[in-house]
Amino acid sequence: MLLEGIETLITLSKAKTMSRTGSLLYISQSAVSKRISNLEKKLGKKLIVPDGRNVQLTSEALTLIDNIGPTFNELRGLIYEQQNMVEHSQIRLDCSETLVAGFLSPILGGYFAQDPYLTLTTNHTPRIIEHVQSGKAHLGICAGYLPSQHQLMTFALFDEPFYIVAKQPLAELPQTIITNDLSNPANTYQYGILTQLNIKPIMQMDSYAAAAQLALSGIAPALVPLSVINTLQIDAQYCHHFNQLQSLSRPINICLRPATYRNQRIRKLIATIVGAVPKVISLPSASTS
């Protein structure tokens, strides 16, 4: 019961609402409320307060999550490792949406014909890491820098370049730019580099596709990774690469729990992805300065 309540509280901290939390945990909204109430009674602490349609976690709840969250994820991962994987067990793959659309769909499309027992979800890198650590996903394919001390096995695939997408021709770096969410830990490194280049982020999107569409409408140039350019089939005339942008490239990694790598099906899937990636990566013939 205690672990159940902690899992619900951690999920609620991200979902913000009881209904969304219930959907993520496949339980009713009333069951979410009951779990939180039972946890409050067990700990003798107030953990949530109403905040309009949402709920707000108290400082004690946030401290509890900071202290217990990483250990709880590791515990779930250790429990997951005790489960036997048989020939028809589902392999859960959690991946960056841009990578699925821009690079991995041809690889996975062919692989599903060999092994149909795969399920695929998309998330941002911090959530992917959390899911792999806790055993909710067998494999993660992440875009951007991984958090320190993640304690996962990793396979580096490639460094994905960024381009500046703009409606008008660019002879030099722009002074302002649209970026993706720079508060995302996988993207925070970009802010310092942009500052050094005297480029000011004026909008931060939750989607690179949205940033690219705004750029193509003429609002402002946008910083866009190659995978999104490929997905949206943006014409090369709108894609500009500058030598100063080399340090903005983002590493693409496969990550998994070390014990997971013992499984033959997992090793085969990793080998397939690693071997096929060079064949699906192609650079647009964009202007270079």
SEFIDREN-836993 format. One record per atom (N, C-alpha, C, O): x, y, z negated; residue in three letters. Coordinates in steps of 0.05 Angstrom, whole numbers, padded with zeros to 5 digits, always signed. Atoms other than C-alpha are relative to their C-alpha. Last residue first. Layout:
BEGIN
XYZala/...
This chain:
BEGIN
-00016-00024+00002ser/+00571+00588+00879ser/+00023-00005-00019ser/+00039+00013-00023ser/-00020+00002+00021thr/+00534+00527+00906thr/+00017+00025-00001thr/+00026+00035+00020thr/-00022-00019-00002ser/+00471+00528+00948ser/+00018-00002-00025ser/+00008-00007-00047ser/+00006-00026+00009ala/+00430+00464+00944ala/+00024+00018+00003ala/+00046+00009+00007ala/-00020-00017-00013ser/+00436+00401+00984ser/-00006+00029-00006ser/-00016+00044+00011ser/+00011-00016-00022pro/+00398+00361+00933pro/+00022+00017+00013pro/+00041+00025-00001pro/-00001-00029+00004leu/+00438+00310+00893leu/-00013+00015+00023leu/-00008+00007+00046leu/-00009-00014-00024ser/+00419+00237+00895ser/-00002+00030-00006ser/-00022+00039-00017ser/-00007-00028+00006ile/+00413+00189+00837ile/+00010+00012+00026ile/+00029+00003+00038ile/+00024-00016-00001val/+00375+00125+00856val/+00006+00030-00006val/-00012+00046-00005val/+00014+00002-00026lys/+00434+00081+00876lys/-00024+00019+00002lys/-00032+00026+00024lys/-00015-00015-00021pro/+00479+00102+00818pro/-00014+00000+00027pro/-00010+00018+00043pro/+00001-00029+00002val/+00423+00081+00769val/+00016+00015+00021val/+00006+00034+00033val/+00016-00013-00021ala/+00416+00010+00795ala/+00001+00030-00001ala/-00004+00043+00019ala/-00009+00006-00027gly/+00472-00025+00757gly/-00015+00016+00022gly/-00003+00021+00043gly/-00027-00011-00003val/+00458+00008+00690val/+00010-00004+00028val/+00023+00014+00040val/+00001-00030-00001ile/+00384-00005+00697ile/+00027+00012+00004ile/+00030+00029+00021ile/+00014-00008-00025thr/+00393-00079+00716thr/-00001+00031+00002thr/+00004+00042+00024thr/-00018+00003-00023ala/+00445-00090+00662ala/-00012+00009+00026ala/+00001+00020+00043ala/-00021-00021+00002ile/+00399-00061+00609ile/+00019-00002+00024ile/+00025+00019+00037ile/+00013-00026-00006leu/+00341-00105+00631leu/+00020+00022+00000leu/+00021+00039+00018leu/+00004+00000-00029lys/+00386-00167+00631lys/-00013+00026+00009lys/-00005+00037+00030lys/-00026-00004-00013arg/+00412-00152+00561arg/-00004+00001+00031arg/+00009+00017+00044arg/-00008-00028+00005ile/+00341-00143+00535ile/+00026+00005+00015ile/+00028+00026+00028ile/+00018-00017-00017arg/+00319-00209+00566arg/+00007+00029-00002arg/+00007+00044+00018arg/-00008+00002-00028gln/+00379-00245+00535gln/-00016+00017+00018gln/-00005+00029+00037gln/+00021+00013-00016asn/+00365-00220+00464asn/+00008+00001+00030asn/+00015+00021+00040asn/-00004+00029-00001arg/+00428-00207+00424arg/-00020-00014+00018arg/-00015-00036+00026arg/-00017+00007-00024tyr/+00424-00133+00443tyr/+00005-00030+00001tyr/+00015-00040+00022tyr/+00017+00004-00023thr/+00366-00124+00394thr/+00016-00010+00024thr/+00005-00025+00041thr/+00011+00027+00001ala/+00412-00134+00334ala/-00016-00006+00025ala/-00018-00030+00033ala/-00021+00020-00007pro/+00451-00071+00353pro/-00011-00028+00001pro/-00003-00044+00019pro/-00012+00011+00024arg/+00387-00029+00352arg/+00020-00021+00007arg/+00015-00037+00025arg/+00014+00023+00012leu/+00376+00004+00419leu/+00013-00007-00026leu/+00036+00000-00031leu/-00006+00005+00028cys/+00397+00065+00460cys/-00017-00023-00010cys/-00040-00027-00001cys/+00017+00021+00010ile/+00403+00077+00535ile/+00007-00004-00029ile/+00031-00004-00036ile/-00009+00024+00014asn/+00435+00144+00549asn/-00023-00020-00004asn/-00046-00013-00008asn/+00022+00019-00001ile/+00429+00204+00595ile/+00010-00026-00012ile/+00030-00038-00002ile/-00006+00028-00002pro/+00477+00261+00578pro/-00025-00017+00000pro/-00044-00011-00014pro/+00009+00014+00024arg/+00454+00332+00594arg/+00006-00030+00003arg/+00000-00042+00024arg/+00009+00026-00007ser/+00491+00379+00641ser/-00008-00016-00025ser/+00004-00012-00046ser/+00028+00003+00007leu/+00495+00449+00614leu/-00010-00028+00006leu/-00033-00034-00001leu/+00002+00007+00028ser/+00572+00449+00614ser/-00029-00004-00010ser/-00033-00014-00032ser/-00009+00027+00004gln/+00572+00448+00690gln/-00004-00009-00029gln/-00012-00032-00034gln/+00021+00017+00012leu/+00529+00510+00694leu/+00009-00028-00006leu/-00006-00044-00017leu/+00003-00006+00029gln/+00587+00558+00704gln/-00020-00017-00014gln/-00021-00019-00038gln/-00021+00014+00015asn/+00602+00525+00771asn/-00002+00004-00030asn/+00005-00014-00045asn/-00023-00017+00004phe/+00535+00551+00797phe/+00020-00016-00017phe/+00013-00032-00034phe/-00018+00010+00020his/+00478+00510+00825his/+00025+00017+00000his/+00036+00025+00021his/-00026-00013+00000his/+00418+00539+00860his/+00018-00011-00022his/+00009-00013-00045his/-00016+00011+00021cys/+00355+00502+00880cys/+00028+00011+00002cys/+00042+00009+00022cys/+00008-00012+00026tyr/+00302+00540+00919tyr/+00017-00009-00023tyr/+00013-00001-00046tyr/-00004-00029-00001gln/+00333+00527+00987gln/-00007+00014-00026gln/+00002+00037-00030gln/-00027-00008+00007ala/+00339+00453+00969ala/+00005+00030+00000ala/+00022+00040-00014ala/-00018-00004-00023asp/+00264+00443+00972asp/+00027+00011-00009asp/+00028+00028-00027asp/-00005-00028-00005ile/+00232+00420+00908ile/+00020+00003+00022ile/+00041-00010+00022ile/-00009-00003-00028gln/+00209+00348+00914gln/+00004+00030+00007gln/-00006+00039+00028gln/+00017-00020-00013leu/+00171+00354+00848leu/+00007+00004+00029leu/-00007+00019+00044leu/+00028+00007+00003thr/+00201+00289+00823thr/-00019+00019+00015thr/-00037+00010+00028thr/+00006+00024-00017asn/+00270+00301+00852asn/-00030-00006-00001asn/-00043-00012+00019asn/-00002-00009-00027ile/+00274+00371+00822ile/-00008-00022+00019ile/-00022-00018+00039ile/+00025-00015-00006val/+00249+00343+00757val/+00000+00011+00028val/-00021+00011+00041val/+00022+00019-00001ser/+00304+00290+00756ser/-00026+00014+00006ser/-00043+00003+00021ser/+00003+00012-00026leu/+00356+00343+00774leu/-00024-00019+00002leu/-00037-00020+00023leu/-00018+00023-00005pro/+00345+00383+00711pro/-00006-00013+00027pro/-00027-00010+00038pro/+00015+00025-00006val/+00312+00452+00714val/+00019-00023+00005val/+00038-00020+00020val/-00021+00020+00003leu/+00334+00520+00686leu/-00014-00028+00001leu/-00030-00035-00016leu/+00003+00020+00021ala/+00282+00569+00712ala/+00023-00020+00000ala/+00034-00027+00022ala/-00014+00025-00005pro/+00285+00633+00752pro/-00003-00019-00024pro/-00008-00010-00047pro/-00028-00002+00008ala/+00230+00684+00736ala/+00014-00026+00007ala/+00001-00046+00010ala/+00000-00014+00026ile/+00157+00698+00754ile/+00029+00005-00010ile/+00036+00027-00018ile/-00013-00026-00001gly/+00165+00682+00828gly/+00001+00015-00026gly/+00011+00038-00027gly/+00020-00021-00004ser/+00114+00627+00835ser/+00012+00028-00001ser/-00002+00047+00006ser/+00007-00001-00028leu/+00171+00578+00846leu/-00022+00020+00006leu/-00026+00028+00029leu/-00022-00011-00016ala/+00199+00596+00778ala/-00008+00002+00029ala/-00002+00022+00042ala/+00000-00028+00005leu/+00132+00584+00744leu/+00022+00014+00016leu/+00018+00036+00026leu/+00023-00012-00015gln/+00127+00517+00778gln/-00001+00030-00005gln/-00008+00045+00014gln/-00006-00001-00029ala/+00197+00498+00754ala/-00022+00013+00016ala/-00017+00029+00034ala/-00021-00021-00004ala/+00182+00517+00682ala/+00006+00003+00030ala/+00009+00025+00040ala/+00014-00026+00003ala/+00117+00476+00684ala/+00020+00023+00005ala/+00014+00042+00018ala/+00017-00004-00024ala/+00155+00416+00710ala/-00014+00026+00000ala/-00016+00040+00020ala/-00018-00011-00021tyr/+00208+00425+00656tyr/-00016+00004+00026tyr/-00010+00022+00042tyr/-00002+00017-00023ser/+00152+00416+00605ser/+00018+00013+00020ser/+00015+00037+00027ser/-00002+00027+00010asp/+00146+00443+00534asp/+00004-00020+00023asp/+00008-00044+00018asp/+00022+00017-00007met/+00163+00512+00561met/+00003-00027-00015met/+00025-00034-00024met/-00008+00028+00006gln/+00207+00565+00532gln/-00024-00018+00003gln/-00044-00016-00011gln/+00023+00018+00005met/+00201+00635+00562met/+00011-00028-00006met/+00031-00036+00006met/+00023-00017+00005ile/+00250+00694+00563ile/-00026-00016-00004ile/-00046-00005-00015ile/+00024+00015-00004pro/+00316+00657+00556pro/-00025+00017-00007pro/-00027+00028-00029pro/+00020-00001+00021lys/+00370+00710+00563lys/-00024-00018+00006lys/-00038-00014+00026lys/+00026+00007-00011ile/+00431+00695+00606ile/-00020-00001-00023ile/-00015-00016-00042ile/+00017-00024+00000asn/+00495+00729+00584asn/-00026-00004+00015asn/-00036+00014+00029asn/+00003-00008-00027leu/+00536+00667+00603leu/-00016+00026+00004leu/-00022+00035+00026leu/-00027-00006-00010gln/+00559+00659+00532gln/+00000+00010+00028gln/+00017+00026+00037gln/-00009-00025+00012thr/+00487+00664+00510thr/+00027+00009+00010thr/+00032+00032+00015thr/+00014-00022-00014leu/+00466+00611+00560leu/+00008+00027-00012leu/+00012+00046+00003leu/-00012-00002-00026ile/+00519+00564+00531ile/-00013+00023+00016ile/+00001+00039+00029ile/-00027-00012+00002gly/+00497+00577+00460gly/+00013+00004+00027gly/+00026+00024+00031gly/+00002-00028+00008tyr/+00424+00565+00477tyr/+00027+00014-00002tyr/+00031+00036+00008tyr/+00002-00017-00023gln/+00437+00501+00516gln/+00000+00030-00008gln/+00010+00046+00007gln/-00027-00008-00010tyr/+00464+00463+00456tyr/-00002+00020+00022tyr/+00017+00035+00027tyr/-00010-00023+00013thr/+00394+00464+00426thr/+00027+00010+00009thr/+00033+00033+00008thr/-00005-00023-00018asn/+00366+00418+00479asn/+00014+00023-00013asn/+00022+00042+00000asn/-00015+00009-00024ala/+00366+00349+00446ala/+00008+00023+00018ala/+00025+00019+00035ala/-00028+00005+00006pro/+00348+00381+00379pro/+00016-00010+00024pro/+00041-00006+00025pro/-00004+00029-00002asn/+00284+00409+00410asn/+00029-00006-00005asn/+00046+00004+00010asn/+00001+00009+00028ser/+00283+00482+00387ser/+00002-00031-00001ser/+00006-00042-00022ser/-00027+00000+00011leu/+00306+00502+00457leu/+00001-00008-00030leu/+00023-00011-00041leu/+00000-00006+00029asp/+00239+00482+00487asp/+00028-00002-00012asp/+00038-00024-00014asp/+00017+00018+00015asn/+00250+00482+00563asn/+00004+00007-00030asn/+00020+00024-00037asn/-00012+00025+00009thr/+00279+00542+00596thr/-00021-00019-00011thr/-00045-00012-00013thr/+00020+00016+00014ile/+00256+00603+00636ile/+00014-00027-00007ile/+00027-00039+00010ile/+00006+00027-00010ile/+00313+00650+00654ile/-00022-00012-00017ile/-00026-00006-00040ile/+00021+00013+00017thr/+00338+00721+00648thr/-00008-00026+00013thr/-00005-00031+00037thr/-00002-00011+00027gln/+00402+00754+00673gln/-00021-00012-00019gln/-00016-00013-00043gln/+00020-00020+00008pro/+00407+00711+00735pro/+00004+00009-00029pro/+00018-00004-00044pro/+00016+00010+00021leu/+00473+00678+00756leu/-00021+00021-00008leu/-00015+00045-00008leu/-00014+00003+00025glu/+00498+00703+00823glu/-00019-00009-00022glu/-00044-00011-00017glu/-00029-00002-00006ala/+00479+00705+00896ala/+00017-00003-00025ala/+00041-00008-00023ala/-00017-00010+00022leu/+00409+00679+00882leu/+00029+00000+00009leu/+00040-00020+00016leu/-00028+00008+00000pro/+00357+00671+00938pro/+00016+00013-00023pro/+00010+00036-00031pro/-00017-00017-00017gln/+00285+00685+00917gln/+00029-00011-00001gln/+00037-00023-00020gln/+00014-00004-00025lys/+00236+00632+00892lys/+00017+00016+00019lys/+00017+00012+00044lys/+00009-00028-00004ala/+00284+00608+00839ala/-00013+00003+00027ala/-00005-00009+00046ala/+00021-00001-00020val/+00304+00540+00810val/-00010+00029+00002val/-00018+00040-00019val/+00018-00023+00004ile/+00369+00542+00772ile/-00019+00001+00024ile/-00011+00005+00047ile/+00001-00020-00022tyr/+00399+00473+00774tyr/-00017+00024-00010tyr/-00034+00021-00027tyr/+00022-00019-00001phe/+00418+00426+00717phe/+00004+00019+00024phe/+00026+00026+00032phe/-00005-00029-00004pro/+00463+00366+00724pro/-00026+00016-00001pro/-00048+00006+00003pro/+00018-00012-00020glu/+00449+00297+00693glu/+00005+00030+00003glu/+00004+00045-00017glu/+00006-00027+00009asp/+00508+00264+00660asp/-00016+00014+00021asp/-00007+00018+00043asp/-00012-00022-00016phe/+00506+00190+00673phe/-00005+00026-00014phe/-00021+00028-00033phe/+00007+00004-00028leu/+00485+00123+00644leu/+00013+00020+00018leu/+00026+00012+00038leu/+00001-00025-00015ala/+00518+00120+00576ala/-00006-00006+00029ala/+00008-00023+00042ala/-00013+00004-00026phe/+00500+00056+00539phe/-00003+00026+00015phe/-00025+00035+00021phe/+00006-00016-00023thr/+00485+00064+00465thr/+00015-00008+00025thr/+00037-00019+00023thr/-00018+00006-00022met/+00481+00020+00403met/-00009+00016+00024met/-00033+00019+00030met/+00010+00017-00021leu/+00444+00055+00347leu/+00022-00007+00020leu/+00041+00008+00022leu/-00005+00028+00006gln/+00468+00082+00281gln/-00012-00019+00020gln/-00019-00042+00013gln/+00025+00015-00007his/+00435+00150+00292his/+00003-00030-00004his/-00017-00044-00006his/+00005+00022+00018gln/+00492+00183+00253gln/-00027-00014+00006gln/-00041-00022-00012gln/-00023+00013+00013ser/+00489+00247+00293ser/-00009-00022-00018ser/-00031-00021-00029ser/-00006-00009+00026pro/+00427+00262+00335pro/+00024-00015-00012pro/+00030-00038-00004pro/+00012+00016+00021leu/+00430+00245+00409leu/+00007+00011-00028leu/+00029+00023-00030leu/-00018+00010+00020tyr/+00445+00297+00461tyr/-00015-00014-00022tyr/-00036-00005-00031tyr/-00010-00020+00019gly/+00400+00303+00521gly/+00017-00013-00022gly/+00021-00037-00022gly/-00012-00022-00015ala/+00356+00255+00560ala/+00008+00021-00020ala/-00008+00031-00036ala/+00002-00027+00010cys/+00341+00189+00526cys/+00014+00020+00018cys/+00035+00014+00030cys/-00017-00013-00020ile/+00325+00119+00549ile/-00004+00030-00004ile/-00025+00041+00001ile/+00006-00028-00005gly/+00301+00080+00489gly/+00018+00010+00022gly/+00042+00003+00023gly/-00019-00016-00014leu/+00297+00004+00483leu/-00009+00029+00002leu/-00033+00034+00005leu/-00024+00016-00002his/+00261-00043+00436his/+00023+00016+00012his/+00046+00014+00003his/-00009+00004-00028ala/+00209+00008+00416ala/+00025-00017-00001ala/+00043-00013-00018ala/+00024-00004-00016lys/+00169+00011+00351lys/+00006-00003+00030lys/-00012-00009+00046lys/+00009+00025-00013gly/+00229-00021+00317gly/-00025+00003+00016gly/-00035-00016+00027gly/+00021+00013+00015ser/+00239+00036+00268ser/-00010-00026+00012ser/-00025-00040-00001ser/-00010+00006+00027gln/+00305+00060+00296gln/-00019-00017-00016gln/-00012-00034-00031gln/-00019+00022-00002val/+00279+00053+00367val/+00011-00007-00027val/+00014-00031-00033val/+00014+00025-00007his/+00217+00094+00352his/+00019-00024+00002his/+00012-00046-00006his/+00016+00009+00023glu/+00256+00148+00316glu/-00014-00026+00005glu/-00014-00044-00012glu/-00020+00010+00019ile/+00306+00154+00373ile/-00015-00011-00025ile/-00008-00033-00034ile/-00010+00025-00010ile/+00248+00161+00422ile/+00020-00013-00019ile/+00018-00036-00025ile/+00020+00020+00005arg/+00216+00214+00379arg/+00009-00027+00010arg/+00003-00048-00003arg/+00001+00005+00029pro/+00279+00257+00378pro/-00020-00022-00007pro/-00015-00039-00025pro/-00023+00015+00011thr/+00288+00246+00454thr/-00002-00004-00030thr/+00002-00027-00039thr/-00024-00016+00001his/+00219+00270+00476his/+00021-00016-00015his/+00015-00034-00030his/-00002-00018+00023asn/+00168+00216+00492asn/+00024+00018+00003asn/+00041+00014+00021asn/-00018-00023-00004thr/+00144+00169+00546thr/-00001+00019-00024thr/-00022+00023-00036thr/+00011-00025+00010thr/+00116+00099+00537thr/+00020+00022+00005thr/+00044+00017+00009thr/-00015-00025-00003leu/+00128+00036+00577leu/-00015+00023-00013leu/-00038+00027-00007leu/+00018-00023+00003thr/+00106-00035+00565thr/+00017+00025-00002thr/+00040+00025-00012thr/-00012-00025+00008leu/+00143-00095+00594leu/-00023+00021-00005leu/-00042+00021+00009leu/+00006-00004+00028tyr/+00118-00166+00600tyr/+00016+00024-00011tyr/+00030+00022-00031tyr/+00023-00017+00003pro/+00115-00165+00676pro/-00006+00006-00029pro/-00025+00022-00035pro/+00008+00003+00028asp/+00186-00191+00682asp/-00023+00019-00006asp/-00019+00042-00013asp/-00015+00023+00012gln/+00209-00204+00753gln/-00010-00005-00028gln/-00012-00029-00036gln/+00007+00024-00016ala/+00156-00161+00789ala/+00014-00025-00012ala/+00004-00047-00010ala/+00025+00010+00010phe/+00163-00109+00733phe/-00009-00025+00015phe/-00023-00042+00004phe/-00005+00018+00022tyr/+00236-00102+00753tyr/-00026-00012-00011tyr/-00026-00035-00020tyr/-00009+00026-00009gly/+00220-00075+00822gly/+00004-00020-00023gly/+00000-00044-00020gly/+00020+00011-00018gly/+00177-00019+00795gly/+00008-00027+00010gly/-00008-00046+00010gly/+00019+00014+00016leu/+00226-00007+00738leu/-00022-00013+00017leu/-00033-00034+00010leu/-00013+00022+00014ile/+00283+00011+00784ile/-00021-00017-00014ile/-00022-00041-00011ile/-00007+00021-00020pro/+00240+00053+00832pro/+00013-00024-00013pro/+00008-00047-00005pro/+00023+00014-00011ser/+00207+00088+00772ser/+00007-00020+00022ser/-00004-00042+00022ser/+00003+00027+00009leu/+00273+00103+00737leu/-00023-00015+00013leu/-00024-00040+00013leu/-00020+00020-00006phe/+00300+00165+00771phe/-00009-00029-00004phe/-00002-00046+00013phe/-00021-00008-00019gly/+00256+00226+00774gly/+00019-00021+00008gly/+00030-00020+00030gly/+00010-00011-00025ala/+00189+00204+00744ala/+00022+00004+00021ala/+00019-00001+00044ala/+00017+00020-00012val/+00216+00158+00690val/-00009+00010+00028val/-00007-00005+00047val/-00017+00021-00011leu/+00273+00206+00676leu/-00016-00022+00013leu/-00008-00033+00034leu/-00014-00010-00024thr/+00228+00266+00669thr/+00017-00022+00012thr/+00019-00023+00037thr/+00019-00001-00023glu/+00182+00228+00621glu/+00014+00009+00025glu/+00009-00002+00047glu/+00005-00028-00008ser/+00240+00211+00574ser/-00018+00000+00025ser/-00012-00014+00044ser/-00017-00014-00019cys/+00234+00138+00556cys/-00008+00029+00003cys/-00031+00036+00000cys/+00008-00027+00004asp/+00207+00087+00507asp/+00020+00018+00014asp/+00044+00015+00011asp/-00020-00019-00010leu/+00212+00015+00530leu/-00011+00028-00004leu/-00032+00035+00007leu/+00010-00028+00000arg/+00174-00039+00493arg/+00023+00019+00006arg/+00043+00020-00007arg/-00023-00018+00005ile/+00190-00110+00512ile/-00010+00028+00003ile/-00020+00036+00023ile/-00002-00026-00013gln/+00128-00153+00504gln/+00026+00014-00007gln/+00034+00014-00031gln/+00003-00023+00019ser/+00139-00225+00484ser/+00002+00026+00016ser/+00018+00028+00035ser/+00022-00017-00008his/+00128-00275+00541his/-00005+00023-00020his/-00026+00036-00019his/-00001-00007-00029glu/+00195-00311+00537glu/-00021+00020+00008glu/-00016+00037+00025glu/+00002+00023-00017val/+00198-00309+00461val/-00002+00010+00029val/-00001+00034+00034val/+00009-00007-00027met/+00222-00254+00415met/+00000-00025+00017met/+00021-00038+00020met/-00011+00016-00022asn/+00224-00275+00342asn/-00011+00011+00026asn/-00035+00015+00029asn/+00020+00012-00019gln/+00209-00222+00290gln/+00014-00014+00023gln/+00034-00004+00034gln/+00006+00027+00009gln/+00261-00212+00234gln/-00020-00013+00019gln/-00025-00037+00016gln/-00020+00018-00009glu/+00290-00152+00271glu/-00005-00029-00008glu/+00007-00048+00003glu/+00004+00007-00028tyr/+00224-00115+00263tyr/+00021-00020+00009tyr/+00014-00038+00026tyr/+00023+00018-00001ile/+00231-00118+00187ile/-00005-00009+00029ile/-00010-00033+00034ile/-00010+00025+00011leu/+00300-00087+00192leu/-00022-00021+00000leu/-00017-00045+00006leu/-00017+00012-00020gly/+00273-00032+00237gly/+00010-00028-00009gly/+00011-00046+00007gly/+00018+00010-00021arg/+00216-00017+00189arg/+00016-00014+00022arg/+00008-00035+00032arg/+00014+00023+00012leu/+00267-00011+00133leu/-00018-00012+00021leu/-00019-00037+00024leu/-00019+00022+00000glu/+00310+00035+00176glu/-00013-00026-00011glu/-00008-00048+00000glu/-00003+00009-00027asn/+00250+00080+00190asn/+00019-00024+00002asn/+00015-00043+00017asn/+00024+00014-00008phe/+00235+00083+00116phe/+00001-00011+00028phe/-00007-00034+00034phe/-00001+00027+00012thr/+00306+00100+00099thr/-00024-00017+00008thr/-00022-00041+00012thr/-00021+00016-00014pro/+00306+00158+00149pro/+00001-00029-00011pro/+00004-00048+00004pro/+00005+00005-00029gly/+00238+00184+00123gly/+00021-00017+00013gly/+00014-00038+00025gly/+00008+00028-00005ile/+00250+00176+00048ile/-00002-00007+00029ile/+00002-00030+00037ile/-00015+00019+00016asn/+00287+00240+00027asn/-00005-00029+00008asn/+00014-00046+00007asn/-00029-00004-00004asp/+00264+00287+00081asp/+00016-00021-00014asp/+00037-00031-00004asp/-00006+00010-00027ile/+00193+00258+00079ile/+00030+00003+00006ile/+00042-00015+00017ile/+00003+00029+00000leu/+00189+00266+00003leu/+00008-00011+00027leu/+00022-00031+00029leu/-00023+00011+00014thr/+00215+00337+00007thr/+00000-00030+00000thr/+00021-00043+00005thr/-00022-00004-00018leu/+00162+00354+00059leu/+00026-00011-00012leu/+00043-00023+00002leu/+00003+00020-00021ala/+00108+00324+00015ala/+00023+00002+00020ala/+00034-00019+00028ala/-00007+00026+00011glu/+00132+00363-00045glu/-00002-00022+00021glu/+00014-00040+00021glu/-00029+00001+00002ser/+00132+00428-00004ser/+00009-00027-00011ser/+00030-00038-00004ser/-00011-00015+00022thr/+00059+00414+00013thr/+00031-00002+00000thr/+00042-00019+00014thr/-00014+00016+00020leu/+00039+00388+00081leu/+00011+00019-00022leu/+00021+00041-00015leu/-00027-00009+00005gln/-00012+00429+00119gln/+00013-00016-00022gln/+00000-00021-00043gln/-00008+00002+00028val/-00075+00400+00148val/+00029+00009-00002val/+00045+00006+00017val/-00024+00016+00005asn/-00108+00420+00213asn/+00004-00004-00030asn/-00012+00005-00046asn/+00006+00027-00010arg/-00178+00444+00230arg/+00024-00019-00005arg/+00020-00043-00002arg/+00018-00002-00023gly/-00167+00505+00186gly/-00008-00028+00009gly/-00016-00044-00008gly/-00010-00023-00015asp/-00107+00490+00141asp/-00017+00003+00026asp/-00008-00004+00048asp/+00014-00007-00025pro/-00130+00442+00087pro/+00012+00025+00013pro/+00021+00043-00001pro/+00021-00019+00006val/-00077+00421+00035val/-00013+00007+00027val/+00000+00006+00048val/+00011-00015-00022ile/-00032+00360+00035ile/-00021+00020-00010ile/-00033+00016-00031ile/-00016+00003-00024leu/+00015+00323-00012leu/-00010+00016+00024leu/+00005+00024+00041leu/+00017-00009-00022lys/-00009+00338-00082lys/+00017+00002+00025lys/+00037+00015+00026lys/-00008-00025-00013lys/+00033+00296-00129lys/-00021+00007+00021lys/-00033-00010+00034lys/+00007-00022+00017gly/+00020+00241-00179gly/+00007+00027+00011gly/+00014+00046-00004gly/-00023-00017+00005leu/+00059+00192-00137leu/-00006+00022-00020leu/+00013+00034-00032leu/-00023+00017+00007lys/+00008+00136-00137lys/+00023+00017-00009lys/+00037+00010-00028lys/+00005+00011+00027lys/-00051+00184-00138lys/+00024-00016-00010lys/+00031-00015-00033lys/-00001-00022+00019glu/-00023+00223-00079glu/-00004-00010-00029glu/+00010-00001-00047glu/-00029-00006+00004leu/-00009+00158-00042leu/+00003+00023-00020leu/+00021+00022-00036leu/-00012+00021+00017asn/-00081+00136-00053asn/+00029+00005-00006asn/+00039+00000-00027asn/+00010-00003+00027ser/-00107+00202-00026ser/+00012-00020-00019ser/+00020-00013-00041ser/-00014-00023+00011ile/-00062+00197+00035ile/-00009+00005-00029ile/+00008+00011-00046ile/-00028+00007+00004arg/-00087+00127+00050arg/+00016+00023-00013arg/+00031+00018-00032arg/-00002+00018+00023lys/-00159+00147+00040lys/+00029-00008-00007lys/+00036-00009-00030lys/+00005-00016+00024ser/-00153+00207+00087ser/+00003-00018-00025ser/+00014-00009-00045ser/-00024-00017+00003val/-00122+00163+00141val/-00003+00016-00027val/+00015+00017-00043val/-00021+00017+00010ala/-00177+00111+00131ala/+00026+00015-00005ala/+00041+00010-00024ala/+00006+00004+00029ser/-00230+00165+00138ser/+00022-00018-00012ser/+00028-00015-00036ser/-00007-00024+00014gln/-00199+00185+00205gln/-00004-00003-00030gln/+00012+00007-00046gln/+00019-00022+00000ser/-00204+00114+00229ser/+00011+00024-00015ser/+00030+00022-00030ser/+00019+00002+00023ile/-00145+00069+00244ile/-00019+00024+00001ile/-00014+00042+00017ile/+00022+00018-00006tyr/-00103+00056+00306tyr/-00018-00006-00024tyr/-00026-00029-00029tyr/-00003+00023+00017leu/-00041+00089+00276leu/-00021-00021+00005leu/-00021-00043-00007leu/-00027+00011-00002leu/-00033+00140+00331leu/+00004-00025-00015leu/+00019-00043-00007leu/-00004+00011-00028ser/-00108+00151+00337ser/+00027-00013+00003ser/+00030-00034+00015ser/+00015+00025-00002gly/-00115+00158+00261gly/+00004-00013+00027gly/+00006-00037+00029gly/-00015+00020+00016thr/-00060+00210+00260thr/-00013-00027+00002thr/+00000-00047+00006thr/-00023+00008-00016arg/-00095+00249+00315arg/+00017-00021-00013arg/+00026-00040+00000arg/+00010+00015-00023ser/-00159+00249+00275ser/+00022-00010+00018ser/+00022-00033+00027ser/+00007+00027+00009met/-00125+00269+00210met/-00009-00017+00024met/-00003-00041+00025met/+00028+00004+00006thr/-00091+00328+00243thr/-00005-00029-00008thr/+00009-00047-00001thr/+00012-00025+00010lys/-00019+00354+00245lys/-00030-00003-00008lys/-00040+00011-00025lys/+00026-00002-00015ala/+00006+00296+00288ala/-00016+00024-00008ala/-00031+00035+00008ala/-00005-00006-00029lys/+00079+00303+00266lys/-00026+00005+00015lys/-00027+00022+00032lys/-00018-00024-00002ser/+00070+00309+00190ser/+00006+00008+00029ser/+00012+00031+00034ser/+00016-00025+00003leu/+00010+00262+00196leu/+00018+00025+00002leu/+00009+00045+00013leu/+00015-00004-00026thr/+00055+00206+00222thr/-00016+00026-00001thr/-00017+00041+00019thr/-00020-00007-00020ile/+00102+00214+00162ile/-00013+00005+00027ile/-00006+00024+00041ile/-00009-00028+00006leu/+00043+00215+00114leu/+00020+00009+00021leu/+00019+00032+00031leu/+00021-00019-00008thr/+00013+00153+00146thr/+00008+00029-00004thr/+00002+00046+00012thr/+00002+00000-00029glu/+00078+00114+00142glu/-00021+00020+00010glu/-00017+00034+00029glu/-00023-00015-00009ile/+00085+00135+00069ile/+00001+00002+00031ile/+00006+00023+00042ile/+00005-00029+00004gly/+00015+00111+00054gly/+00023+00017+00010gly/+00018+00039+00021gly/+00021-00008-00018glu/+00027+00043+00086glu/-00006+00030-00003glu/-00010+00044+00017glu/-00013-00003-00026leu/+00093+00036+00049leu/-00020+00009+00021leu/-00014+00026+00038leu/-00018-00023+00002leu/+00057+00048-00017leu/+00013+00006+00027leu/+00014+00029+00036leu/+00016-00024+00000met/+00000+00000+00000met/+00017+00025+00000met/+00011+00045+00014met/
